[in-house]
Amino acid sequence: MAKVGSDGKPGAETDIPGDASGADVPQGRTSVLSWPGWIYGACVILAGICVLALAGVDVASRSIGPEWAVLIALTIASGWATLRIPGMPISFSISDVFSIASALLFGPSAGAITAALDGVVVSYRMSTSTRSFYRIAFNASAPAISISLAAVAYRAMAGETPNLQSPATALWFLLALTVFGALDYMLNTGMVALAVSLERRLPVIATWREHFSGLWLSYFGGVFGGMLLMMLARSYSRNVVILLIPLPIILYTAFRHAVGRTEDHISHLGKVNRVYVAAIEALAQAVDAKDQVTHDHVRRVQHRAVELARGLGVDGDLEVQAIKAASLLHDVGKLAIPEHILNKPGRLTAAEFEIMKRHAPIGADILSVIDFPYPVAPIVRHHHENWDGTGYPDGLAGEAIPMGARILSVVDCFDALTSDRPYRPRVDDHAAMQVLLDRRGTMYDPRVVDAFCAFLQSAPFSEPTPPAVTLPPDAPTPAKAPDLGIPPDLKAFFDLGRALSIAVRPDRACDVLWRCLEPLLPPVTLVLYAYDGGSDSIAAVGEAGLVRFASQPGTRFAVGERLSGWVAATGQVTINSDARLDLDEQDRAASQFRSALVVRIDFGGEILGVLSAYACDPDIFTPSHQRALQAAASAFAVGARHMFRPARNFPIAS
């Protein structure tokens, strides 16, 4: 019989592990029984008391005999001696066979009392934290009601002593047993499913299908086991029941030995599974390390994706597990993407984007060789498909995109927007949610976006980004230079090289560079970084311009980190990237700088440093500005490279 808070016996009873009700409540949900739940439970208990009271009067009014006492003893003994499968919410018992046999042999009243006693025994086998008067009373009442009503229907069809003299009467008896089993199964599981759904605040049909729909075979097995016991008693004598006393002992001993061996296998499988999960974690961390994001990113994506899937009513543990694994491994294909493209500060070119798009099918191909017990590869392959069919790699649209991929794309986008990346700083939760709403119905499934936004609104937002700070009123604002369609005047850079050759300090050299470039660039602050080969880092050694860029002079960071460090590592020019990426996190919100033009200074294949121009307007730099800064860097390399040799212990700009 199904019990609230029982640990279930697929052979007789159902297991609903979890919180105080025994229900498997999803993470984050509470389990406080609502008023409808209390009222419903009270009604079931009251009905059970009435059924048991009438049954007691009926049993007392007629003589049943000691055989029923034997069946009661067997029910209690087999219910108490239930065997659990280690590590799983499954246990075995044959107690239902004896309670059903009581109903078939001695009538609805005897069956109701026996089933109620079985419910009490199972309730007392719960842990103390899940045991309460409400659950014990409910677990005694629900099976008593269901088995008594099923037995009444059976007696109405087959009578007290069924006639099996002809094939027709035998078929009618079989139909009566089927009706008995169906009524007992539907009434018992239906009452418990409704109780659990009221406690978990979930649809009753979904609860029944998840926990009870597969138990019909167990119920009918108990029914026909009870039928065989009844036929033995009818054919010989009711004393044949006494011969069944050794049966629970034999079955208990045999199953206990089998469970011991099963426990060893489950323990071994648990160790293998832990190694398997650790390998997945290691692979995910390898992807994160190459993509220059923290492992917290995939953990946040995983948690939110699973919660969103449950909120959207995704059925089946396998699909949820697939989303869980895909959240960790959705970017595994980035292992095949060149690092200079993967972490490039600024926009990708069309050719670079085509290379980047390969990570989705490559990741699916990598994961397809792993025999996952759930569909991970399709989610990874299609997590960049768009709702309107404009995504990649296959151009799927609408419902053709796997639900797991639709969920992952929304959650991944939000977490990426609210995280720092090498090519841009993070935005606040409000701005990121607005991006999702803007893409609703084009890139993302509207239903998924709506559910995710509702999920976000139930949790606190991060602090919004303060508005951009404007230039001080007293700061000079030279007019913007026009876009020069031709390279800068060669004579000016010849003069620059000569001026740099007589400069004695990097900060003075930076002043010379700024005075030369001021007419050719928009209003900028110029920062000169020197390369330190000893620590493989760059440090600010000079700064000139209208507004100080960093709050502290002498900023230093490793080659490959931030914006200028990435240019130092790759040698690629970055234009109109977010200037705040070169600042410490605590300085970004208050910074007025929005765009950067960064070039590397090298001579004869040797890295000398980096020259970075920072502007307050976004997307202000043009290709002519890039050519001017590159020419200035070349002039510095020729005329002032002596300042950075050796490039360590250099003077820091004050």
Secondary structure, 3 states (H helix, E strand, C coil): CCCCCCECCCCCCCECCCCCCCCCCCCCCCCCCCHHHHHHHHHHHHHHHHHHHHHHHHHHHCCCCHHHHHHHHHHHHHHHCCEECCCCCCEECCHHHHHHHHHHHHCHHHHHHHHHHHHHHHHHCCCHHHCCHHHHHHHHHHHHHHHHHHHHHHHHHHCCCCCCCCHHHHHHHHHHHHHHHHHHHHHHHHHHHHHHHHHHCCCHHHHHHHHCHHHHHHHHHHHHHHHHHHHHHHHCCHHHHHHHCHHHHHHHHHHHHHHHHHHHHHHHHHHHHHHHHHHHHHHHHHHHHHCCCCHHHHHHHHHHHHHHHHHCCCCCHHHHHHHHHHHHHCCHHHHHCCHHHHCCCCCCCHHHHHHHCCHHHHHHHHHHCCCCCCCCHHHHHCCCCCCCCCCCCCCCCHHHCCHHHHHHHHHHHHHHHCCCECCECCCCHHHHHHHHHHCECCCECHHHHHHHHHHHHCCCCCCCCCCCCCCCCCCCCCCCCCCCCCCCCHHHHHHHHHHHHCCCCHHHHHHHHHHHHCCCCCCEEEEEEEEECCCCEEEEEEEEECCCCCCCCCCEEECCCHHHHHHHHHCCCEEEECHHHHCCHHHHCCCCCCEEEEEEEEECCEEEEEEEEEECCCCCCCHHHHHHHHHHHHHHHHHCHHHHCCCCCCCCCC
